[in-house]
Structure formats: structure tokens, C-alpha cells
Amino acid sequence: MSITAFRRSARPVLAATALAAILTTAAFAHHGWTWADQGQIELTGLIASITIAPPHPIIEVDADGEMWTVELGNPAQTERSGFVEGSAEVGQEIVALGNRDSGGALRMKAVRITVEGQVFDIYPDRIPTN
């Protein structure tokens, strides 16, 4: 086999390997709880924006002038909690219970959100009981 023929036959394998590495890295970077602190915090503020889209719905929250990113569960999980398009609007008060970014960013993974008194348990098994 010539060098040129070997290079042509190796290209699909190398391309598939590179694609798999990129997808795996993206999945590990995004999913899971490894980026979140073990302890939970409660964040209260006003909804600045809502995005209900994969991979995770996100609510931007203005909490005393600081803009927080509140990640919810994947779209299907978030919908199971009852939180769907139209459940909240910009300007409404929100209380988010969840795990803060362990790197100190103004970001949290919410386990429960409460919008104008309506409670949505995103991750019921992660909500502490008293």
C-alpha cells in the first residue's frame, strides 16, 4: 500500500476519532454536577430573561444588581416539574434553590425554583427535607 492510499484510508478513522473526542469533551464539560458546590444556596431576584432550549433551560436573574445564570434540568425534566414556556415572565420575582458554581461564577444549578409563589421542583431528590 502506498503512502497516499494509506492516508486516504486513514482519514475517515481519524475524522471519526476526532469527532468522538469533541462530542465526549462537550458532554462532560456540560453535564453533571461536578462544577457545582456541595452546599446549596437560595437566590432571590427578578427574572431578566428566560431561555427554554436544549441542552438546559436557563433563567437569567438580577439579584441586587448582580446577573446570575440559573440552569434548570434538561428540557424534558424541566417540563416534568411543570415549568414550561409561559410559566414565568421577565420582571417576575424568582427564588431559586440550588448549587452554586464552585469556581465562584454567578451561576447555579437549580433544584427548585419558585416564581410568584408557584413551586417547580426540578430535581426533587436533591431538595433537602427539614
C-alpha positions as CSV (number, residue, x, y, z in Angstrom):
1,M,0.0,0.0,0.0
2,S,1.4,3.4,-1.0
3,I,1.6,6.3,1.5
4,T,-1.1,8.1,-0.5
5,A,-3.5,5.1,-0.3
6,F,-2.8,4.7,3.4
7,R,-3.5,8.4,4.1
8,R,-6.8,8.2,2.2
9,S,-7.9,5.0,4.1
10,A,-6.9,6.6,7.5
11,R,-8.8,9.8,7.0
12,P,-12.3,8.5,7.9
13,V,-10.9,6.8,11.0
14,L,-9.1,9.9,12.2
15,A,-12.1,12.1,11.5
16,A,-14.4,9.8,13.4
17,T,-12.0,9.7,16.3
18,A,-11.7,13.5,16.4
19,L,-15.4,13.9,16.3
20,A,-15.9,11.4,19.1
21,A,-13.4,13.2,21.2
22,I,-15.0,16.6,20.6
23,L,-18.5,15.3,21.5
24,T,-17.3,13.5,24.6
25,T,-15.5,16.5,25.8
26,A,-18.5,18.7,25.3
27,A,-20.8,16.3,27.1
28,F,-18.5,16.0,30.1
29,A,-18.0,19.8,30.2
30,H,-21.7,20.5,30.3
31,H,-23.5,17.7,32.1
32,G,-23.3,16.6,35.7
33,W,-22.8,18.3,39.0
34,T,-19.0,18.3,39.3
35,W,-18.9,22.1,38.7
36,A,-21.3,22.8,41.5
37,D,-20.7,23.2,45.2
38,Q,-22.0,20.5,47.5
39,G,-23.9,23.1,49.7
40,Q,-27.0,24.8,48.4
41,I,-27.9,28.4,48.4
42,E,-31.1,30.4,47.9
43,L,-31.1,33.2,45.4
44,T,-33.9,35.8,45.1
45,G,-34.2,38.3,42.3
46,L,-36.1,39.4,39.3
47,I,-36.2,37.4,36.0
48,A,-34.2,39.2,33.3
49,S,-34.5,36.6,30.6
50,I,-35.8,33.0,30.1
51,T,-34.5,30.5,27.5
52,I,-36.3,27.2,27.3
53,A,-34.0,25.3,24.9
54,P,-31.6,22.4,24.9
55,P,-29.3,21.5,26.5
56,H,-30.7,23.2,29.6
57,P,-33.3,25.9,30.0
58,I,-31.7,29.0,31.6
59,I,-33.1,31.8,33.6
60,E,-31.0,35.0,34.0
61,V,-31.8,36.5,37.4
62,D,-31.0,40.1,38.5
63,A,-30.2,39.7,42.2
64,D,-29.4,43.1,43.7
65,G,-27.6,44.3,40.5
66,E,-25.7,41.0,40.0
67,M,-26.7,39.0,37.0
68,W,-26.9,35.3,37.8
69,T,-27.3,32.4,35.4
70,V,-29.7,29.8,36.8
71,E,-29.6,26.4,35.0
72,L,-32.6,24.1,35.1
73,G,-32.7,20.4,34.2
74,N,-32.8,19.2,30.6
75,P,-35.9,20.3,28.8
76,A,-37.9,17.1,29.4
77,Q,-37.0,17.1,33.1
78,T,-37.9,20.8,33.4
79,E,-41.2,20.2,31.7
80,R,-42.0,17.3,34.1
81,S,-41.6,19.8,37.0
82,G,-44.4,21.8,35.4
83,F,-42.1,24.6,34.3
84,V,-42.9,25.2,30.6
85,E,-43.0,28.1,28.2
86,G,-45.2,30.8,29.7
87,S,-44.7,29.6,33.3
88,A,-42.8,32.8,34.1
89,E,-42.2,36.2,32.6
90,V,-39.4,38.7,32.6
91,G,-39.7,41.0,35.6
92,Q,-41.3,38.4,37.9
93,E,-39.7,37.6,41.2
94,I,-38.0,34.2,41.4
95,V,-36.5,32.3,44.3
96,A,-34.0,29.6,43.2
97,L,-32.6,26.9,45.5
98,G,-29.6,25.1,44.1
99,N,-25.9,24.6,44.0
100,R,-23.6,27.5,43.2
101,D,-20.7,27.2,40.7
102,S,-17.7,26.0,42.7
103,G,-15.5,28.3,40.6
104,G,-17.2,31.4,42.0
105,A,-19.1,32.4,38.9
106,L,-22.5,33.9,39.3
107,R,-24.1,30.6,38.1
108,M,-26.1,27.9,39.8
109,K,-27.8,24.6,39.1
110,A,-31.4,24.9,40.4
111,V,-33.1,22.0,42.2
112,R,-36.2,24.1,42.9
113,I,-37.5,27.4,41.6
114,T,-40.4,29.4,42.9
115,V,-42.0,32.0,40.6
116,E,-44.6,34.3,42.2
117,G,-45.4,31.6,44.7
118,Q,-45.6,28.7,42.2
119,V,-43.1,26.0,43.1
120,F,-41.3,23.9,40.5
121,D,-39.2,21.0,41.8
122,I,-36.6,20.4,39.0
123,Y,-34.6,17.8,41.0
124,P,-36.9,16.6,43.8
125,D,-34.4,14.0,45.0
126,R,-31.8,16.8,45.7
127,I,-34.1,19.0,47.7
128,P,-33.3,18.8,51.4
129,T,-36.1,17.9,53.7
130,N,-36.4,19.5,57.2
